[in-house]
Amino acid sequence: MQTDPAIPLKSLRLRDLSPGSCCIVTDMGLADNTARLKSMGICLGRTLEVLKSGDPLIVKVYGTRIGLSARLAEEILVQGCQGSQRCWEKMTPHG
């Protein structure tokens, strides 16, 4: 299901997504957490899959599982991928 590119996608908090959801990071919250998130492979524009919700929230980044505290997941804003919950399976381009 493709969405109209003229309609902006709503930003959500990472912690609000359900397992199996695919998303793109749009905001990483406070500056003091940015370096730590980047060291784990989470940066602006990165595609994530939510594997487990709750505390810790577990995401998949390039095949690696990463656990994030609920507090940290609260600060990360994302947009759902267009076209599929698991966009990389359908090779949906982002941009």
PDB file of N, CA, C and O in Angstrom:
ATOM      1  N   MET A   1       0.841  -1.179   0.000  1.00  0.00           N
ATOM      2  CA  MET A   1       0.000   0.000   0.000  1.00  0.00           C
ATOM      3  C   MET A   1       0.884   1.239   0.000  1.00  0.00           C
ATOM      4  O   MET A   1       1.541   1.519   1.003  1.00  0.00           O
ATOM      5  N   GLN A   2       0.917   1.972  -1.078  1.00  0.00           N
ATOM      6  CA  GLN A   2       1.706   3.187  -1.170  1.00  0.00           C
ATOM      7  C   GLN A   2       0.873   4.358  -0.668  1.00  0.00           C
ATOM      8  O   GLN A   2      -0.340   4.401  -0.871  1.00  0.00           O
ATOM      9  N   THR A   3       1.528   5.299  -0.015  1.00  0.00           N
ATOM     10  CA  THR A   3       0.835   6.497   0.441  1.00  0.00           C
ATOM     11  C   THR A   3       1.195   7.646  -0.492  1.00  0.00           C
ATOM     12  O   THR A   3       2.203   7.591  -1.197  1.00  0.00           O
ATOM     13  N   ASP A   4       0.380   8.667  -0.492  1.00  0.00           N
ATOM     14  CA  ASP A   4       0.618   9.836  -1.323  1.00  0.00           C
ATOM     15  C   ASP A   4       1.807  10.603  -0.769  1.00  0.00           C
ATOM     16  O   ASP A   4       1.768  11.035   0.383  1.00  0.00           O
ATOM     17  N   PRO A   5       2.890  10.789  -1.575  1.00  0.00           N
ATOM     18  CA  PRO A   5       4.073  11.488  -1.064  1.00  0.00           C
ATOM     19  C   PRO A   5       3.821  12.952  -0.725  1.00  0.00           C
ATOM     20  O   PRO A   5       4.621  13.566  -0.019  1.00  0.00           O
ATOM     21  N   ALA A   6       2.717  13.521  -1.219  1.00  0.00           N
ATOM     22  CA  ALA A   6       2.404  14.915  -0.907  1.00  0.00           C
ATOM     23  C   ALA A   6       1.850  15.056   0.509  1.00  0.00           C
ATOM     24  O   ALA A   6       1.827  16.158   1.057  1.00  0.00           O
ATOM     25  N   ILE A   7       1.401  13.946   1.106  1.00  0.00           N
ATOM     26  CA  ILE A   7       0.874  13.975   2.463  1.00  0.00           C
ATOM     27  C   ILE A   7       1.982  13.577   3.421  1.00  0.00           C
ATOM     28  O   ILE A   7       2.475  12.452   3.339  1.00  0.00           O
ATOM     29  N   PRO A   8       2.395  14.460   4.331  1.00  0.00           N
ATOM     30  CA  PRO A   8       3.480  14.116   5.246  1.00  0.00           C
ATOM     31  C   PRO A   8       3.092  12.986   6.188  1.00  0.00           C
ATOM     32  O   PRO A   8       1.955  12.911   6.652  1.00  0.00           O
ATOM     33  N   LEU A   9       4.049  12.110   6.463  1.00  0.00           N
ATOM     34  CA  LEU A   9       3.815  11.018   7.398  1.00  0.00           C
ATOM     35  C   LEU A   9       3.915  11.541   8.823  1.00  0.00           C
ATOM     36  O   LEU A   9       4.719  12.427   9.112  1.00  0.00           O
ATOM     37  N   LYS A  10       3.105  10.997   9.699  1.00  0.00           N
ATOM     38  CA  LYS A  10       3.083  11.413  11.098  1.00  0.00           C
ATOM     39  C   LYS A  10       4.265  10.793  11.844  1.00  0.00           C
ATOM     40  O   LYS A  10       4.559   9.610  11.679  1.00  0.00           O
ATOM     41  N   SER A  11       4.933  11.596  12.657  1.00  0.00           N
ATOM     42  CA  SER A  11       6.005  11.078  13.500  1.00  0.00           C
ATOM     43  C   SER A  11       5.408  10.413  14.728  1.00  0.00           C
ATOM     44  O   SER A  11       4.447  10.909  15.316  1.00  0.00           O
ATOM     45  N   LEU A  12       5.990   9.287  15.104  1.00  0.00           N
ATOM     46  CA  LEU A  12       5.565   8.524  16.266  1.00  0.00           C
ATOM     47  C   LEU A  12       6.755   8.319  17.185  1.00  0.00           C
ATOM     48  O   LEU A  12       7.901   8.451  16.755  1.00  0.00           O
ATOM     49  N   ARG A  13       6.499   8.002  18.427  1.00  0.00           N
ATOM     50  CA  ARG A  13       7.570   7.626  19.343  1.00  0.00           C
ATOM     51  C   ARG A  13       7.880   6.155  19.103  1.00  0.00           C
ATOM     52  O   ARG A  13       6.969   5.346  18.930  1.00  0.00           O
ATOM     53  N   LEU A  14       9.153   5.811  19.093  1.00  0.00           N
ATOM     54  CA  LEU A  14       9.562   4.440  18.856  1.00  0.00           C
ATOM     55  C   LEU A  14       8.864   3.484  19.821  1.00  0.00           C
ATOM     56  O   LEU A  14       8.472   2.385  19.430  1.00  0.00           O
ATOM     57  N   ARG A  15       8.708   3.895  21.070  1.00  0.00           N
ATOM     58  CA  ARG A  15       8.098   3.024  22.078  1.00  0.00           C
ATOM     59  C   ARG A  15       6.645   2.682  21.776  1.00  0.00           C
ATOM     60  O   ARG A  15       6.116   1.725  22.341  1.00  0.00           O
ATOM     61  N   ASP A  16       5.976   3.444  20.890  1.00  0.00           N
ATOM     62  CA  ASP A  16       4.573   3.223  20.589  1.00  0.00           C
ATOM     63  C   ASP A  16       4.335   2.202  19.473  1.00  0.00           C
ATOM     64  O   ASP A  16       3.190   1.828  19.219  1.00  0.00           O
ATOM     65  N   LEU A  17       5.380   1.756  18.816  1.00  0.00           N
ATOM     66  CA  LEU A  17       5.217   0.807  17.720  1.00  0.00           C
ATOM     67  C   LEU A  17       5.095  -0.616  18.235  1.00  0.00           C
ATOM     68  O   LEU A  17       5.645  -0.961  19.281  1.00  0.00           O
ATOM     69  N   SER A  18       4.384  -1.420  17.502  1.00  0.00           N
ATOM     70  CA  SER A  18       4.208  -2.823  17.891  1.00  0.00           C
ATOM     71  C   SER A  18       5.270  -3.694  17.223  1.00  0.00           C
ATOM     72  O   SER A  18       5.839  -3.306  16.203  1.00  0.00           O
ATOM     73  N   PRO A  19       5.538  -4.865  17.791  1.00  0.00           N
ATOM     74  CA  PRO A  19       6.524  -5.771  17.199  1.00  0.00           C
ATOM     75  C   PRO A  19       6.183  -6.090  15.741  1.00  0.00           C
ATOM     76  O   PRO A  19       5.018  -6.282  15.392  1.00  0.00           O
ATOM     77  N   GLY A  20       7.209  -6.141  14.905  1.00  0.00           N
ATOM     78  CA  GLY A  20       7.047  -6.384  13.478  1.00  0.00           C
ATOM     79  C   GLY A  20       6.974  -5.116  12.655  1.00  0.00           C
ATOM     80  O   GLY A  20       7.036  -5.169  11.427  1.00  0.00           O
ATOM     81  N   SER A  21       6.842  -3.958  13.325  1.00  0.00           N
ATOM     82  CA  SER A  21       6.758  -2.686  12.606  1.00  0.00           C
ATOM     83  C   SER A  21       8.117  -2.259  12.092  1.00  0.00           C
ATOM     84  O   SER A  21       9.135  -2.442  12.759  1.00  0.00           O
ATOM     85  N   CYS A  22       8.121  -1.691  10.907  1.00  0.00           N
ATOM     86  CA  CYS A  22       9.323  -1.125  10.295  1.00  0.00           C
ATOM     87  C   CYS A  22       9.189   0.388  10.359  1.00  0.00           C
ATOM     88  O   CYS A  22       8.108   0.931  10.132  1.00  0.00           O
ATOM     89  N   CYS A  23      10.296   1.074  10.669  1.00  0.00           N
ATOM     90  CA  CYS A  23      10.231   2.527  10.784  1.00  0.00           C
ATOM     91  C   CYS A  23      11.564   3.153  10.403  1.00  0.00           C
ATOM     92  O   CYS A  23      12.585   2.473  10.300  1.00  0.00           O
ATOM     93  N   ILE A  24      11.531   4.459  10.199  1.00  0.00           N
ATOM     94  CA  ILE A  24      12.725   5.238   9.874  1.00  0.00           C
ATOM     95  C   ILE A  24      12.901   6.293  10.956  1.00  0.00           C
ATOM     96  O   ILE A  24      11.952   7.002  11.293  1.00  0.00           O
ATOM     97  N   VAL A  25      14.105   6.401  11.500  1.00  0.00           N
ATOM     98  CA  VAL A  25      14.404   7.358  12.562  1.00  0.00           C
ATOM     99  C   VAL A  25      14.390   8.777  11.995  1.00  0.00           C
ATOM    100  O   VAL A  25      15.076   9.065  11.014  1.00  0.00           O
ATOM    101  N   THR A  26      13.593   9.676  12.626  1.00  0.00           N
ATOM    102  CA  THR A  26      13.505  11.072  12.187  1.00  0.00           C
ATOM    103  C   THR A  26      14.055  12.060  13.215  1.00  0.00           C
ATOM    104  O   THR A  26      14.393  13.190  12.865  1.00  0.00           O
ATOM    105  N   ASP A  27      14.147  11.643  14.481  1.00  0.00           N
ATOM    106  CA  ASP A  27      14.669  12.511  15.550  1.00  0.00           C
ATOM    107  C   ASP A  27      15.173  11.609  16.666  1.00  0.00           C
ATOM    108  O   ASP A  27      14.508  10.646  17.047  1.00  0.00           O
ATOM    109  N   MET A  28      16.353  11.930  17.187  1.00  0.00           N
ATOM    110  CA  MET A  28      16.964  11.071  18.199  1.00  0.00           C
ATOM    111  C   MET A  28      16.918  11.648  19.601  1.00  0.00           C
ATOM    112  O   MET A  28      17.581  11.127  20.498  1.00  0.00           O
ATOM    113  N   GLY A  29      16.163  12.696  19.814  1.00  0.00           N
ATOM    114  CA  GLY A  29      15.992  13.211  21.162  1.00  0.00           C
ATOM    115  C   GLY A  29      17.155  14.059  21.634  1.00  0.00           C
ATOM    116  O   GLY A  29      17.744  14.816  20.861  1.00  0.00           O
ATOM    117  N   LEU A  30      17.478  13.927  22.902  1.00  0.00           N
ATOM    118  CA  LEU A  30      18.485  14.763  23.543  1.00  0.00           C
ATOM    119  C   LEU A  30      19.884  14.519  22.990  1.00  0.00           C
ATOM    120  O   LEU A  30      20.242  13.392  22.651  1.00  0.00           O
ATOM    121  N   ALA A  31      20.660  15.582  22.905  1.00  0.00           N
ATOM    122  CA  ALA A  31      22.012  15.512  22.336  1.00  0.00           C
ATOM    123  C   ALA A  31      22.920  14.560  23.108  1.00  0.00           C
ATOM    124  O   ALA A  31      23.789  13.928  22.509  1.00  0.00           O
ATOM    125  N   ASP A  32      22.739  14.443  24.418  1.00  0.00           N
ATOM    126  CA  ASP A  32      23.631  13.582  25.190  1.00  0.00           C
ATOM    127  C   ASP A  32      23.409  12.098  24.888  1.00  0.00           C
ATOM    128  O   ASP A  32      24.278  11.282  25.195  1.00  0.00           O
ATOM    129  N   ASN A  33      22.278  11.730  24.298  1.00  0.00           N
ATOM    130  CA  ASN A  33      22.030  10.345  23.909  1.00  0.00           C
ATOM    131  C   ASN A  33      22.444  10.038  22.474  1.00  0.00           C
ATOM    132  O   ASN A  33      22.578   8.872  22.105  1.00  0.00           O
ATOM    133  N   THR A  34      22.645  11.071  21.667  1.00  0.00           N
ATOM    134  CA  THR A  34      22.926  10.885  20.249  1.00  0.00           C
ATOM    135  C   THR A  34      24.180  10.064  20.006  1.00  0.00           C
ATOM    136  O   THR A  34      24.158   9.144  19.188  1.00  0.00           O
ATOM    137  N   ALA A  35      25.267  10.368  20.691  1.00  0.00           N
ATOM    138  CA  ALA A  35      26.513   9.630  20.486  1.00  0.00           C
ATOM    139  C   ALA A  35      26.358   8.159  20.855  1.00  0.00           C
ATOM    140  O   ALA A  35      26.871   7.281  20.161  1.00  0.00           O
ATOM    141  N   ARG A  36      25.657   7.898  21.939  1.00  0.00           N
ATOM    142  CA  ARG A  36      25.447   6.509  22.361  1.00  0.00           C
ATOM    143  C   ARG A  36      24.603   5.755  21.337  1.00  0.00           C
ATOM    144  O   ARG A  36      24.912   4.613  20.996  1.00  0.00           O
ATOM    145  N   LEU A  37      23.526   6.397  20.838  1.00  0.00           N
ATOM    146  CA  LEU A  37      22.683   5.754  19.831  1.00  0.00           C
ATOM    147  C   LEU A  37      23.456   5.497  18.541  1.00  0.00           C
ATOM    148  O   LEU A  37      23.333   4.426  17.946  1.00  0.00           O
ATOM    149  N   LYS A  38      24.247   6.468  18.109  1.00  0.00           N
ATOM    150  CA  LYS A  38      25.040   6.287  16.892  1.00  0.00           C
ATOM    151  C   LYS A  38      26.036   5.144  17.038  1.00  0.00           C
ATOM    152  O   LYS A  38      26.287   4.416  16.078  1.00  0.00           O
ATOM    153  N   SER A  39      26.600   4.980  18.219  1.00  0.00           N
ATOM    154  CA  SER A  39      27.550   3.894  18.437  1.00  0.00           C
ATOM    155  C   SER A  39      26.868   2.524  18.340  1.00  0.00           C
ATOM    156  O   SER A  39      27.532   1.514  18.106  1.00  0.00           O
ATOM    157  N   MET A  40      25.548   2.492  18.520  1.00  0.00           N
ATOM    158  CA  MET A  40      24.777   1.255  18.396  1.00  0.00           C
ATOM    159  C   MET A  40      24.230   1.064  16.981  1.00  0.00           C
ATOM    160  O   MET A  40      23.606   0.044  16.690  1.00  0.00           O
ATOM    161  N   GLY A  41      24.464   2.049  16.096  1.00  0.00           N
ATOM    162  CA  GLY A  41      23.990   1.950  14.721  1.00  0.00           C
ATOM    163  C   GLY A  41      22.671   2.641  14.470  1.00  0.00           C
ATOM    164  O   GLY A  41      22.110   2.524  13.381  1.00  0.00           O
ATOM    165  N   ILE A  42      22.159   3.364  15.462  1.00  0.00           N
ATOM    166  CA  ILE A  42      20.889   4.076  15.307  1.00  0.00           C
ATOM    167  C   ILE A  42      21.190   5.542  15.030  1.00  0.00           C
ATOM    168  O   ILE A  42      21.754   6.243  15.870  1.00  0.00           O
ATOM    169  N   CYS A  43      20.806   5.996  13.838  1.00  0.00           N
ATOM    170  CA  CYS A  43      21.044   7.388  13.456  1.00  0.00           C
ATOM    171  C   CYS A  43      19.887   7.866  12.588  1.00  0.00           C
ATOM    172  O   CYS A  43      19.027   7.074  12.203  1.00  0.00           O
ATOM    173  N   LEU A  44      19.864   9.156  12.282  1.00  0.00           N
ATOM    174  CA  LEU A  44      18.790   9.719  11.466  1.00  0.00           C
ATOM    175  C   LEU A  44      18.740   9.020  10.117  1.00  0.00           C
ATOM    176  O   LEU A  44      19.770   8.795   9.481  1.00  0.00           O
ATOM    177  N   GLY A  45      17.534   8.682   9.690  1.00  0.00           N
ATOM    178  CA  GLY A  45      17.343   8.023   8.408  1.00  0.00           C
ATOM    179  C   GLY A  45      17.505   6.510   8.438  1.00  0.00           C
ATOM    180  O   GLY A  45      17.251   5.848   7.432  1.00  0.00           O
ATOM    181  N   ARG A  46      17.920   5.951   9.566  1.00  0.00           N
ATOM    182  CA  ARG A  46      18.147   4.507   9.681  1.00  0.00           C
ATOM    183  C   ARG A  46      16.820   3.769   9.769  1.00  0.00           C
ATOM    184  O   ARG A  46      15.899   4.221  10.449  1.00  0.00           O
ATOM    185  N   THR A  47      16.723   2.641   9.086  1.00  0.00           N
ATOM    186  CA  THR A  47      15.535   1.796   9.138  1.00  0.00           C
ATOM    187  C   THR A  47      15.687   0.795  10.278  1.00  0.00           C
ATOM    188  O   THR A  47      16.718   0.136  10.409  1.00  0.00           O
ATOM    189  N   LEU A  48      14.646   0.693  11.100  1.00  0.00           N
ATOM    190  CA  LEU A  48      14.627  -0.218  12.241  1.00  0.00           C
ATOM    191  C   LEU A  48      13.413  -1.137  12.147  1.00  0.00           C
ATOM    192  O   LEU A  48      12.392  -0.770  11.566  1.00  0.00           O
ATOM    193  N   GLU A  49      13.532  -2.328  12.719  1.00  0.00           N
ATOM    194  CA  GLU A  49      12.371  -3.198  12.901  1.00  0.00           C
ATOM    195  C   GLU A  49      12.202  -3.406  14.398  1.00  0.00           C
ATOM    196  O   GLU A  49      13.157  -3.747  15.095  1.00  0.00           O
ATOM    197  N   VAL A  50      10.982  -3.199  14.890  1.00  0.00           N
ATOM    198  CA  VAL A  50      10.695  -3.437  16.302  1.00  0.00           C
ATOM    199  C   VAL A  50      10.463  -4.935  16.492  1.00  0.00           C
ATOM    200  O   VAL A  50       9.560  -5.511  15.886  1.00  0.00           O
ATOM    201  N   LEU A  51      11.283  -5.559  17.336  1.00  0.00           N
ATOM    202  CA  LEU A  51      11.155  -6.984  17.613  1.00  0.00           C
ATOM    203  C   LEU A  51      10.338  -7.237  18.873  1.00  0.00           C
ATOM    204  O   LEU A  51       9.583  -8.207  18.945  1.00  0.00           O
ATOM    205  N   LYS A  52      10.490  -6.355  19.874  1.00  0.00           N
ATOM    206  CA  LYS A  52       9.790  -6.519  21.157  1.00  0.00           C
ATOM    207  C   LYS A  52       9.505  -5.136  21.727  1.00  0.00           C
ATOM    208  O   LYS A  52      10.383  -4.275  21.772  1.00  0.00           O
ATOM    209  N   SER A  53       8.272  -4.939  22.157  1.00  0.00           N
ATOM    210  CA  SER A  53       7.949  -3.670  22.810  1.00  0.00           C
ATOM    211  C   SER A  53       8.122  -3.837  24.309  1.00  0.00           C
ATOM    212  O   SER A  53       8.326  -4.951  24.792  1.00  0.00           O
ATOM    213  N   GLY A  54       8.042  -2.748  25.042  1.00  0.00           N
ATOM    214  CA  GLY A  54       8.179  -2.804  26.496  1.00  0.00           C
ATOM    215  C   GLY A  54       9.521  -2.265  26.954  1.00  0.00           C
ATOM    216  O   GLY A  54      10.132  -1.438  26.278  1.00  0.00           O
ATOM    217  N   ASP A  55       9.975  -2.735  28.101  1.00  0.00           N
ATOM    218  CA  ASP A  55      11.236  -2.273  28.679  1.00  0.00           C
ATOM    219  C   ASP A  55      12.076  -3.484  29.061  1.00  0.00           C
ATOM    220  O   ASP A  55      11.787  -4.133  30.066  1.00  0.00           O
ATOM    221  N   PRO A  56      13.102  -3.802  28.291  1.00  0.00           N
ATOM    222  CA  PRO A  56      13.638  -3.026  27.178  1.00  0.00           C
ATOM    223  C   PRO A  56      12.870  -3.272  25.885  1.00  0.00           C
ATOM    224  O   PRO A  56      12.302  -4.343  25.672  1.00  0.00           O
ATOM    225  N   LEU A  57      12.867  -2.258  25.032  1.00  0.00           N
ATOM    226  CA  LEU A  57      12.353  -2.376  23.683  1.00  0.00           C
ATOM    227  C   LEU A  57      13.503  -2.923  22.841  1.00  0.00           C
ATOM    228  O   LEU A  57      14.632  -2.445  22.951  1.00  0.00           O
ATOM    229  N   ILE A  58      13.231  -3.904  22.015  1.00  0.00           N
ATOM    230  CA  ILE A  58      14.299  -4.496  21.209  1.00  0.00           C
ATOM    231  C   ILE A  58      14.027  -4.207  19.744  1.00  0.00           C
ATOM    232  O   ILE A  58      12.937  -4.471  19.237  1.00  0.00           O
ATOM    233  N   VAL A  59      15.041  -3.657  19.062  1.00  0.00           N
ATOM    234  CA  VAL A  59      14.948  -3.351  17.640  1.00  0.00           C
ATOM    235  C   VAL A  59      16.026  -4.112  16.884  1.00  0.00           C
ATOM    236  O   VAL A  59      17.042  -4.517  17.449  1.00  0.00           O
ATOM    237  N   LYS A  60      15.781  -4.294  15.599  1.00  0.00           N
ATOM    238  CA  LYS A  60      16.787  -4.889  14.728  1.00  0.00           C
ATOM    239  C   LYS A  60      17.341  -3.784  13.834  1.00  0.00           C
ATOM    240  O   LYS A  60      16.585  -3.067  13.178  1.00  0.00           O
ATOM    241  N   VAL A  61      18.662  -3.654  13.816  1.00  0.00           N
ATOM    242  CA  VAL A  61      19.355  -2.675  12.994  1.00  0.00           C
ATOM    243  C   VAL A  61      20.391  -3.450  12.192  1.00  0.00           C
ATOM    244  O   VAL A  61      21.328  -4.006  12.765  1.00  0.00           O
ATOM    245  N   TYR A  62      20.233  -3.494  10.870  1.00  0.00           N
ATOM    246  CA  TYR A  62      21.172  -4.237  10.012  1.00  0.00           C
ATOM    247  C   TYR A  62      21.463  -5.640  10.535  1.00  0.00           C
ATOM    248  O   TYR A  62      22.617  -6.067  10.564  1.00  0.00           O
ATOM    249  N   GLY A  63      20.422  -6.353  10.947  1.00  0.00           N
ATOM    250  CA  GLY A  63      20.577  -7.736  11.388  1.00  0.00           C
ATOM    251  C   GLY A  63      21.034  -7.908  12.821  1.00  0.00           C
ATOM    252  O   GLY A  63      21.167  -9.041  13.283  1.00  0.00           O
ATOM    253  N   THR A  64      21.280  -6.825  13.540  1.00  0.00           N
ATOM    254  CA  THR A  64      21.721  -6.895  14.931  1.00  0.00           C
ATOM    255  C   THR A  64      20.585  -6.469  15.852  1.00  0.00           C
ATOM    256  O   THR A  64      19.900  -5.482  15.585  1.00  0.00           O
ATOM    257  N   ARG A  65      20.386  -7.210  16.931  1.00  0.00           N
ATOM    258  CA  ARG A  65      19.368  -6.861  17.925  1.00  0.00           C
ATOM    259  C   ARG A  65      19.957  -5.913  18.955  1.00  0.00           C
ATOM    260  O   ARG A  65      21.056  -6.126  19.465  1.00  0.00           O
ATOM    261  N   ILE A  66      19.201  -4.859  19.249  1.00  0.00           N
ATOM    262  CA  ILE A  66      19.652  -3.856  20.215  1.00  0.00           C
ATOM    263  C   ILE A  66      18.518  -3.603  21.197  1.00  0.00           C
ATOM    264  O   ILE A  66      17.380  -3.371  20.790  1.00  0.00           O
ATOM    265  N   GLY A  67      18.826  -3.646  22.487  1.00  0.00           N
ATOM    266  CA  GLY A  67      17.857  -3.344  23.528  1.00  0.00           C
ATOM    267  C   GLY A  67      17.968  -1.893  23.950  1.00  0.00           C
ATOM    268  O   GLY A  67      19.065  -1.398  24.209  1.00  0.00           O
ATOM    269  N   LEU A  68      16.840  -1.212  24.019  1.00  0.00           N
ATOM    270  CA  LEU A  68      16.787   0.189  24.443  1.00  0.00           C
ATOM    271  C   LEU A  68      15.863   0.319  25.645  1.00  0.00           C
ATOM    272  O   LEU A  68      14.801  -0.302  25.686  1.00  0.00           O
ATOM    273  N   SER A  69      16.259   1.112  26.609  1.00  0.00           N
ATOM    274  CA  SER A  69      15.397   1.359  27.760  1.00  0.00           C
ATOM    275  C   SER A  69      14.141   2.089  27.298  1.00  0.00           C
ATOM    276  O   SER A  69      14.151   2.758  26.265  1.00  0.00           O
ATOM    277  N   ALA A  70      13.069   1.959  28.059  1.00  0.00           N
ATOM    278  CA  ALA A  70      11.820   2.646  27.727  1.00  0.00           C
ATOM    279  C   ALA A  70      12.038   4.158  27.689  1.00  0.00           C
ATOM    280  O   ALA A  70      11.461   4.851  26.851  1.00  0.00           O
ATOM    281  N   ARG A  71      12.871   4.667  28.596  1.00  0.00           N
ATOM    282  CA  ARG A  71      13.148   6.106  28.636  1.00  0.00           C
ATOM    283  C   ARG A  71      13.811   6.564  27.339  1.00  0.00           C
ATOM    284  O   ARG A  71      13.446   7.605  26.792  1.00  0.00           O
ATOM    285  N   LEU A  72      14.775   5.803  26.845  1.00  0.00           N
ATOM    286  CA  LEU A  72      15.473   6.160  25.619  1.00  0.00           C
ATOM    287  C   LEU A  72      14.544   6.012  24.407  1.00  0.00           C
ATOM    288  O   LEU A  72      14.545   6.868  23.523  1.00  0.00           O
ATOM    289  N   ALA A  73      13.757   4.939  24.359  1.00  0.00           N
ATOM    290  CA  ALA A  73      12.825   4.716  23.250  1.00  0.00           C
ATOM    291  C   ALA A  73      11.745   5.793  23.199  1.00  0.00           C
ATOM    292  O   ALA A  73      11.197   6.074  22.133  1.00  0.00           O
ATOM    293  N   GLU A  74      11.442   6.391  24.335  1.00  0.00           N
ATOM    294  CA  GLU A  74      10.467   7.488  24.403  1.00  0.00           C
ATOM    295  C   GLU A  74      10.965   8.712  23.634  1.00  0.00           C
ATOM    296  O   GLU A  74      10.158   9.442  23.058  1.00  0.00           O
ATOM    297  N   GLU A  75      12.264   8.946  23.614  1.00  0.00           N
ATOM    298  CA  GLU A  75      12.841  10.140  22.996  1.00  0.00           C
ATOM    299  C   GLU A  75      13.028  10.017  21.487  1.00  0.00           C
ATOM    300  O   GLU A  75      13.167  11.031  20.803  1.00  0.00           O
ATOM    301  N   ILE A  76      13.035   8.803  20.959  1.00  0.00           N
ATOM    302  CA  ILE A  76      13.310   8.587  19.539  1.00  0.00           C
ATOM    303  C   ILE A  76      12.012   8.690  18.748  1.00  0.00           C
ATOM    304  O   ILE A  76      11.054   7.960  19.006  1.00  0.00           O
ATOM    305  N   LEU A  77      11.991   9.613  17.773  1.00  0.00           N
ATOM    306  CA  LEU A  77      10.835   9.769  16.900  1.00  0.00           C
ATOM    307  C   LEU A  77      11.103   9.051  15.586  1.00  0.00           C
ATOM    308  O   LEU A  77      12.220   9.071  15.068  1.00  0.00           O
ATOM    309  N   VAL A  78      10.063   8.418  15.054  1.00  0.00           N
ATOM    310  CA  VAL A  78      10.186   7.645  13.818  1.00  0.00           C
ATOM    311  C   VAL A  78       8.966   7.885  12.939  1.00  0.00           C
ATOM    312  O   VAL A  78       7.950   8.420  13.383  1.00  0.00           O
ATOM    313  N   GLN A  79       9.093   7.478  11.687  1.00  0.00           N
ATOM    314  CA  GLN A  79       7.960   7.439  10.767  1.00  0.00           C
ATOM    315  C   GLN A  79       7.857   6.019  10.255  1.00  0.00           C
ATOM    316  O   GLN A  79       8.868   5.376   9.972  1.00  0.00           O
ATOM    317  N   GLY A  80       6.634   5.531  10.136  1.00  0.00           N
ATOM    318  CA  GLY A  80       6.430   4.208   9.572  1.00  0.00           C
ATOM    319  C   GLY A  80       6.879   4.188   8.123  1.00  0.00           C
ATOM    320  O   GLY A  80       6.746   5.186   7.414  1.00  0.00           O
ATOM    321  N   CYS A  81       7.406   3.067   7.683  1.00  0.00           N
ATOM    322  CA  CYS A  81       7.843   2.932   6.293  1.00  0.00           C
ATOM    323  C   CYS A  81       6.626   2.889   5.379  1.00  0.00           C
ATOM    324  O   CYS A  81       5.576   2.362   5.745  1.00  0.00           O
ATOM    325  N   GLN A  82       6.780   3.440   4.207  1.00  0.00           N
ATOM    326  CA  GLN A  82       5.723   3.397   3.214  1.00  0.00           C
ATOM    327  C   GLN A  82       5.762   2.052   2.504  1.00  0.00           C
ATOM    328  O   GLN A  82       6.838   1.537   2.201  1.00  0.00           O
ATOM    329  N   GLY A  83       4.613   1.494   2.245  1.00  0.00           N
ATOM    330  CA  GLY A  83       4.539   0.309   1.398  1.00  0.00           C
ATOM    331  C   GLY A  83       4.469  -1.009   2.127  1.00  0.00           C
ATOM    332  O   GLY A  83       3.838  -1.940   1.626  1.00  0.00           O
ATOM    333  N   SER A  84       5.088  -1.136   3.290  1.00  0.00           N
ATOM    334  CA  SER A  84       5.121  -2.426   3.961  1.00  0.00           C
ATOM    335  C   SER A  84       5.560  -2.243   5.396  1.00  0.00           C
ATOM    336  O   SER A  84       6.333  -1.334   5.694  1.00  0.00           O
ATOM    337  N   GLN A  85       5.076  -3.099   6.298  1.00  0.00           N
ATOM    338  CA  GLN A  85       5.589  -3.063   7.657  1.00  0.00           C
ATOM    339  C   GLN A  85       7.067  -3.438   7.642  1.00  0.00           C
ATOM    340  O   GLN A  85       7.868  -2.827   8.350  1.00  0.00           O
ATOM    341  N   ARG A  86       7.431  -4.425   6.850  1.00  0.00           N
ATOM    342  CA  ARG A  86       8.819  -4.873   6.773  1.00  0.00           C
ATOM    343  C   ARG A  86       9.341  -4.498   5.395  1.00  0.00           C
ATOM    344  O   ARG A  86       9.463  -5.350   4.515  1.00  0.00           O
ATOM    345  N   CYS A  87       9.649  -3.221   5.213  1.00  0.00           N
ATOM    346  CA  CYS A  87       9.918  -2.647   3.901  1.00  0.00           C
ATOM    347  C   CYS A  87      11.095  -3.292   3.179  1.00  0.00           C
ATOM    348  O   CYS A  87      11.070  -3.393   1.952  1.00  0.00           O
ATOM    349  N   TRP A  88      12.129  -3.734   3.905  1.00  0.00           N
ATOM    350  CA  TRP A  88      13.301  -4.287   3.224  1.00  0.00           C
ATOM    351  C   TRP A  88      12.962  -5.582   2.491  1.00  0.00           C
ATOM    352  O   TRP A  88      13.665  -5.951   1.551  1.00  0.00           O
ATOM    353  N   GLU A  89      11.896  -6.283   2.899  1.00  0.00           N
ATOM    354  CA  GLU A  89      11.497  -7.501   2.202  1.00  0.00           C
ATOM    355  C   GLU A  89      10.925  -7.203   0.831  1.00  0.00           C
ATOM    356  O   GLU A  89      10.989  -8.046  -0.063  1.00  0.00           O
ATOM    357  N   LYS A  90      10.365  -6.010   0.652  1.00  0.00           N
ATOM    358  CA  LYS A  90       9.791  -5.617  -0.628  1.00  0.00           C
ATOM    359  C   LYS A  90      10.687  -4.634  -1.364  1.00  0.00           C
ATOM    360  O   LYS A  90      10.319  -4.122  -2.421  1.00  0.00           O
ATOM    361  N   MET A  91      11.871  -4.368  -0.802  1.00  0.00           N
ATOM    362  CA  MET A  91      12.836  -3.464  -1.416  1.00  0.00           C
ATOM    363  C   MET A  91      12.232  -2.089  -1.692  1.00  0.00           C
ATOM    364  O   MET A  91      12.502  -1.489  -2.732  1.00  0.00           O
ATOM    365  N   THR A  92      11.416  -1.587  -0.765  1.00  0.00           N
ATOM    366  CA  THR A  92      10.802  -0.280  -0.905  1.00  0.00           C
ATOM    367  C   THR A  92      11.853   0.808  -0.693  1.00  0.00           C
ATOM    368  O   THR A  92      12.462   0.858   0.376  1.00  0.00           O
ATOM    369  N   PRO A  93      12.085   1.677  -1.673  1.00  0.00           N
ATOM    370  CA  PRO A  93      13.088   2.729  -1.499  1.00  0.00           C
ATOM    371  C   PRO A  93      12.580   3.832  -0.584  1.00  0.00           C
ATOM    372  O   PRO A  93      11.387   4.132  -0.562  1.00  0.00           O
ATOM    373  N   HIS A  94      13.478   4.423   0.157  1.00  0.00           N
ATOM    374  CA  HIS A  94      13.157   5.560   1.020  1.00  0.00           C
ATOM    375  C   HIS A  94      13.927   6.760   0.498  1.00  0.00           C
ATOM    376  O   HIS A  94      15.000   6.619  -0.090  1.00  0.00           O
ATOM    377  N   GLY A  95      13.374   7.925   0.716  1.00  0.00           N
ATOM    378  CA  GLY A  95      14.138   9.079   0.299  1.00  0.00           C
ATOM    379  C   GLY A  95      13.378  10.294   0.096  1.00  0.00           C
ATOM    380  O   GLY A  95      13.947  11.327  -0.259  1.00  0.00           O
TER     381      GLY A  95
END
